Amino acid sequence: MWSSFIRRSAEAGNEKGRMTMTLNDEEKIKIAREYFVRADHGRPDILELLHEEAEIYFPKFGFGFGRNSFFEMVKGFEGALEYIQHDYDRLNFIPSGDYLVVEGTSEGRISGKAWAGGKTPGGRFCNVFKFRDVRISSLHIYLDPDWTGLLGEDSSTGYRSSVHFNPCSQSTDHSAIPPEI
């Protein structure tokens, strides 16, 4: 499956004596694009793109370790996330060594509330991928967890509230929101 876009290089003195595979920038971009497609369609074969020891980070989820931790993160959205669609044509890819930073927008619906990157406060994201042995070994997802603007703005500053909110849960702790919002 990977043979069409990987190149192999033997590293002299590799302590385990195994072949390591490196990716060029275009190959990393191809894998990242495929990640977004599989994620948007809820495809379980997304795990094939992740290294078995992958590190996953997502706001409000924290860190997970091992490729199955991706499913632990996704479980947090069960019953709340109706759909998500990343704008593939407007993804901005920034490769650097083993890393690939991807900035973009998405649209979707969670708990009955919609967001659309560029049209609503939420929907902008930045993912940092790291690759090892032609797989994603680290995936850090950075986004505003108040995708739908549910928490509103702080009327004194115009900035959105920093209330602790779990987008994966059906409930929100509104006790920290000032009454004027």
PyMOL commands that set and color helices and strands:
alter all, ss='L'
color gray80, all
select helices_A, chain A and resi 25-40+44-49+69-75+88-90+174-176
alter helices_A, ss='H'
color red, helices_A
select strands_A, chain A and resi 7-9+20-22+50-58+62-65+81-86+92-96+99-110+113-116+124-132+135-143
alter strands_A, ss='S'
color yellow, strands_A
deselect
rebuild
show_as cartoon
